Amino acid sequence: LQDTKGSFKNLSKYKILNFKKNDSQVKKDIKITQKIYFNLLTDLVKKLNNFHKRKFSKKYWDIVLGPWLKVFIEIVYERYTSLENALEKKKVNYVVLAKYDNSDFFTDNVLDLVSKDIKKQDDWNFILYTKIFKFLNKKTKKVLLKSIDIPKKSKNNYKKKKNFFLIFAGLLSNLLKPFWKKNDFVIYEPDMSVIDTIKIYLRLGQLPKINIEPNYKIKPKNIELRKKLFFSKNKVNKIEKFIRSILPDMLPTDIIENYQNLDKLSDNLNLPEKPSFVFTAYGYHGKEVFQMWLGKKIENKTKYFLCQHGANHTTSRNTIIESGFKNCDKFFSWGEDKNKKCVALFNTKNINTNIDFEKNGDKIYFFAPPMYPKRSRPYNDYEKMIKENLEMEKILGGLNKKIRKKVVIKIYPVPNFQKEFVNKILNEITFKNRKYEIADNNGANKKFIYGKSRIIIHSGDGTSILETLSADIPSVFIMENLNWIRNSCKKDYKYLVKAKILFFDYNKLINHVNKYYNKIDDWWKNKEVIKAKNNFCNKYCKPAPKNYLNKLENCIIDNVK
C-alpha cells in the first residue's frame, strides 16, 4: 500500500486481513516467544563457542547476540502467525511466492535487521513469507514470481551520522590515555550530553574517556561456511521448528563471517583493561563491537550499570525479555521500582528542561505517532501505526474550530530515506480534510514546546508522554487497550484513566480537550488528577532535579561499593 498513490485515502478499497488479539492471546504470544528465546540462546551458546573456538558464558552471548535474537524471533513470529491465520480463517484464492537465492536472505546485525524490515520490506518479507508458506505446506493456488534483486552491501551503513564534536572530544580524551589506569571505570553513550559526561567523570574523580563505535566493513554471507550450522531439534512447537530451520541463513554476518574481525576491534577500543564498572544507556543494543568488549569484561566480573533511555522498560510486556536489563548488575530507572536490580534515578530526557508552566500558552501540540513502515514486534506494529495516524486525524478534526487553529503537529524524527513515507501519511491521512501547522526546527525544541503549549496530546504511551508528565505539562494520551502493559502496572494506568489523562476512546479525548482548553487548571490542578499523576511519575518518570549530576553521582557511588 505504501507504494500505491492515494492508498491511505481509500483504505476501504482494499481487502486487508488483520487479527486482533485479546489480553489472554497476548499473554500466550509472550510466553511462546520467551520460550523460543531461551531455547535458542541455550543452543546458540554451545554452537557459537564450538564454531569460533571460544568458551564464553551464556551471559556473554546474550549481551552480544541477544538484541538481534529478540527482534528476529518477534519479526518471524508476527509473520508466521499472521500468514497462518490468513490461510486458516480467511478465504485466500492464491498466493504469490518468490524465486530467490539463499544469498539474498541474510542479516548483518540487529540494525541491519530493522533496516531491512523498513527499507527493503517488500523484498525481504517476500522471501520470508515464501519460506513460511512452504513450511506450512498449505494447499493453495500458487503463482511463482521472481523476487526483485537485492543489492549487496560492501560496507556498514547502519551507524549513526558522524558527530564531529563527539569525535573531537574522543580525540582529546585519547591524549589523556597515558594517565589512565587499567581499572578506570567507563561511561559509554549515556543519555546525556558530552559536556555532562565529562563533568560526571570529573565529579567521580577520573579523567574523561569519550569513545564512539568504530566503523567497519561488512563481510558477505558465506553459504558454504554456514552449512556447518544446524539447529534442528525434536519436541519443539511448529514456530520454533521453522525459526530453527532458517536460523543458519539468518544469523548475523557480524556473528558468523565477521566475528573474528570485530572481536579484534573490541580489544582495541582504547578502553581500560579491567574497568571497575561500565555505565551505559545505549551501548547494549546495535553496538556490536562495544557489546563484544562489554561481554568480555563482564566475564571478568566488571560491574555493568544500564541506564533507562526511553519508555516501556519497566511497564511493557514486550520488554520482560530484554538483554540489557537481564544482564546488567543495576538498572538505573526513571522511577521507583520494587525490583532489587533497579536504582531510582529520574527521567534523563528532561535534564535542563524544567520550566514554570505558562497559563498564557495557547498551543495544542500533538506529538504524532511514528510514521515509518516498521514491523519488528510480535504484533503488527505497521497496522498499529496506520491506525494511530487515522485516529490522530479524527481527533484533530473533532476539536472546536477556534482551538483547532492552535494545533501544531510534532513529527517523530525519521531518517531521510523515510521522509517520502512521512509525506504520504501527512498528505493522505493527516491533511486529508484540512491543513495543520508542523513544528519546524525551532518549534520542535522541547523547552520551546513546553513553554508555548496549553495542552499536549500524545499517541500511545511512548517516551514523550513520560517526558511531559514528569515536566508537569498538561498532557493526555490515547491507547487502544492495556493488553501490552504488565499486570503489575495496569492499576497505575487505570488511575490515569480516572484522572482523564489516559483515554481509550478518541471521542472522549476530544470532548475532554474541548471542555478544558479554556480552563486547564480546573482539570490539571484537581486533587485527584495531581494524585494520579504524582503516583505515576514517582513510579515511572521522576522529574529531573536541578542538581541532576549530583543525584547521578551519588547513585553510582552507592552502587559501586
Secondary structure as GFF3:
##gff-version 3
##sequence-region A 1 561
A	DSSP	three_ten_helix	7	9	.	.	.	ID=ss1
A	DSSP	three_ten_helix	11	13	.	.	.	ID=ss2
A	DSSP	alpha_helix	23	52	.	.	.	ID=ss3
A	DSSP	alpha_helix	58	89	.	.	.	ID=ss4
A	DSSP	beta_strand	94	99	.	.	.	ID=ss5
A	DSSP	three_ten_helix	102	104	.	.	.	ID=ss6
A	DSSP	alpha_helix	110	119	.	.	.	ID=ss7
A	DSSP	alpha_helix	121	136	.	.	.	ID=ss8
A	DSSP	beta_strand	141	146	.	.	.	ID=ss9
A	DSSP	alpha_helix	164	174	.	.	.	ID=ss10
A	DSSP	three_ten_helix	177	179	.	.	.	ID=ss11
A	DSSP	beta_strand	186	188	.	.	.	ID=ss12
A	DSSP	alpha_helix	194	203	.	.	.	ID=ss13
A	DSSP	alpha_helix	223	226	.	.	.	ID=ss14
A	DSSP	alpha_helix	238	250	.	.	.	ID=ss15
A	DSSP	alpha_helix	259	266	.	.	.	ID=ss16
A	DSSP	beta_strand	277	280	.	.	.	ID=ss17
A	DSSP	alpha_helix	288	299	.	.	.	ID=ss18
A	DSSP	beta_strand	303	307	.	.	.	ID=ss19
A	DSSP	three_ten_helix	317	319	.	.	.	ID=ss20
A	DSSP	alpha_helix	323	327	.	.	.	ID=ss21
A	DSSP	beta_strand	330	333	.	.	.	ID=ss22
A	DSSP	beta_strand	342	344	.	.	.	ID=ss23
A	DSSP	three_ten_helix	348	350	.	.	.	ID=ss24
A	DSSP	beta_strand	363	367	.	.	.	ID=ss25
A	DSSP	alpha_helix	381	398	.	.	.	ID=ss26
A	DSSP	alpha_helix	401	404	.	.	.	ID=ss27
A	DSSP	beta_strand	407	410	.	.	.	ID=ss28
A	DSSP	three_ten_helix	416	418	.	.	.	ID=ss29
A	DSSP	alpha_helix	419	425	.	.	.	ID=ss30
A	DSSP	pi_helix	426	430	.	.	.	ID=ss31
A	DSSP	beta_strand	437	438	.	.	.	ID=ss32
A	DSSP	alpha_helix	446	452	.	.	.	ID=ss33
A	DSSP	beta_strand	453	459	.	.	.	ID=ss34
A	DSSP	alpha_helix	463	470	.	.	.	ID=ss35
A	DSSP	beta_strand	475	478	.	.	.	ID=ss36
A	DSSP	alpha_helix	487	498	.	.	.	ID=ss37
A	DSSP	beta_strand	502	503	.	.	.	ID=ss38
A	DSSP	alpha_helix	506	516	.	.	.	ID=ss39
A	DSSP	three_ten_helix	517	519	.	.	.	ID=ss40
A	DSSP	alpha_helix	520	524	.	.	.	ID=ss41
A	DSSP	alpha_helix	527	540	.	.	.	ID=ss42
A	DSSP	alpha_helix	548	560	.	.	.	ID=ss43
###
